[in-house]
Amino acid sequence: MATIDQTLLEILACPKCKSKVVLEGERIVCTSTRCGLRFPIRDGIPVMLIEEAEQPAR
């Protein structure tokens, strides 16, 4: 499981909808039910690019 500093996680926001994000396993996940993008973490660094994100499972 990835480890992200809690302070960093608190200041991150989804680049698409600006909602809060949470850590779920190896991904940073947007908390918005309308957006829900899932961003990868590579080498301990969140990749917060919309084009790198996975769409939520619907």
Secondary structure as UniProt FT lines:
FT   HELIX           6..11
FT   TURN            15..17
FT   STRAND          20..24
FT   TURN            25..26
FT   STRAND          27..30
FT   TURN            33..35
FT   STRAND          38..42
FT   TURN            43..44
FT   STRAND          45..46
FT   HELIX           50..52
//
